[in-house]
Amino acid sequence: MSDLLNTASLIVDTARSLGADEITAWASEGTWTDVKQRDGKIEKWQDSRSRSASAALLVNDRFSVHSTNDLRPDALRQFLGRAIEATRHLEADKNRRLPDPEIMGAGDTASLDLVDQNPPDIDHREWVDKVQRSTTKAIPNSLRSCEGFVWSGSSNSVMVTSNGFLGEKATTEFGHGADISMEDVDGRLPEAADWAVSRHHCDLLSIEDISKRAANRAMQRLGSGPVSSRRGAMLVENRVASRILGTIVAPMSGSSIYEQRSCLADKLGKQIAASGFNLIDDPHISRGMGSKAYDSDGRPTQKRSLVEDGVLQTWLIDVYHSRRLNREPTVSDISNLVVPAGSRTPKQILADRDWVILVDGFLGGNSNPTTGRYSFGIRGTLYEAGKAVSPISEMNITGSIFDLMDGFVEAANDTWTNGACRSPSLLFDAVQFSGQ
């Protein structure tokens, strides 16, 4: 961290001496190992170490951001000289100035426990081989190919501003998973995957559990196809619920609100979902994949309710857009999205429904943050009276995000923790399915 701090501080001092009025400097370094093995043969082995720096410059009310990988002092001076000269040719924007120092602060990074201080001595070749062999062994037939993948890495970063802010962040990351291709009787090649990721190696779901989950998911793809179009219930599996939640969060951004391309521009304080739906941004979850003590504006983070009992509580407004909108800033970027867990298991929820599709994957599609309309391809399983009837593919769900969220019924108790979206499985009613 000391080297990074010296680099960021040098950028600030040098840029000031060359004529910049305000500067934010970032310096970072990271190590990364990424290994993939298919059918017993290593397909990819990438070891990398990177160091880089960026500078956000304000020169005569003109703003720009520049990055470099050459951190030698002489090279940095030349880099900043060119960057400042280029910035002078841009349009003026007085809203780009730094936040007031009184609202800035780094928070308590250490309490987030984002670094594994005692990771095991990892043999990546042995690790990826075990993933691939375990997954292959769990599939009795119809397997076309299986790829195991593992990764691990660490990163350190420093943020320094010309008005006195200093923030540091360090993280580690470990993960493994499998990607499977099957051969169906009709010649199709259905695919499935599963994975686990964590900040601390000891928190990883075991290779055996990941292999079983990936294998079960792959076997369920065999014989899949569409069923008749209709409106009905949909249970979205926890691991893919982020696709639905993303359609709500994207229109909350300050840029979307200011540019009038948000379907939530007139919804603050209004009902946008069923009364039982709650969504929280929590940056202080210990070992959370999205946890952080300060945001990109250098402001200390805090837990926020985004949607409470179906009512939109806040937009995601950074300092820049707060000035353009003449509103108080909230937060510049999302951390860990949290949907509070319910009391019932997915199995219990499925048993309550005469007809429901359990969606365990999305294939393509899009959502429009301006109109709130969406269309997603889905795959999963049709359940009737709690029993799996047929695997589903080649179907879409379409409609308005407001109608979808108004049909929210309940959250299960199976919160997903392998990522920055910590949601349980979510049940919706009256969803429009398009199939046969």
Secondary structure, 3 states (H helix, E strand, C coil): CHHHHHHHHHHHHHHHHCCCCEEEEEEEEEEEEEEEEECCEEEEEEEEEEEEEEEEEEECCEEEEEEECCCCHHHHHHHHHHHHHHHCCCCCCHHHCCCCHHHCCCCCCHHHCCCCCCCCCCCHHHHHHHHHHHHHHCCCCCEEEEEEEEEEEEEEEEEEECCCCEEEEEEEEEEEEEEEEECCCCCCCCEEEEEEEECCHHHCCCHHHHHHHHHHHHHHHCCCECCCCEEEEEEECHHHCHHHHHHHHHHHEHHHHHCCCCCCCCCCCCECCCCCCCEEECCCCCCCCCCCCECCCCCECCCEEEEECCEECCCECCHHHHHHHCCCCCCCCCCCEECCCCCCCHHHHHHCCCCEEEEEEEEEEEECCCCCEEEEEEEEEEEECCEEEEEEEEEEEEEEHHHHHHCEEEECCCCCCCCCEECCCEEEEEEEEECC
